[in-house]
């Protein structure tokens, strides 16, 4: 009875071999989830870094930041 109960809820199974497979599968899923998080954080960091550095590298980019000027960005002149 106890073996049926644990097998129906994902634990137990047919012995140590099934437990090992389940454990490895869960660990692999966790590694994949963490890799997606690392990739997302790296992409966001790169976007912030490029957004801060790129305007100073582009020739003729003398525009101030959008949130600082009194006039909206779309109304500023490009000179």
NORGI-V790242 format. One record per backbone hydrogen bond with DSSP energy under -1.0 kcal/mol. NH is the residue of the N-H (numbers start at 1). CO is the residue of the C=O. Records with the same first field share a line. If there is no record, write none. Layout:
NH->CO / CO
This chain:
5->1
6->2
7->3
8->4
10->7
11->6
13->11
19->15
20->16
21->17
22->18
23->19
24->20
25->21
26->22
27->23
28->24
29->25
30->26
31->27
32->28
33->29
34->30
35->31
36->32
37->33
38->34
39->35
40->36
41->37
42->38
43->39
44->40
45->41
46->42
47->43
48->44
49->45
50->46
51->47
52->48
53->49
54->50
58->54
61->58
62->60
68->65
69->65
75->72
76->73
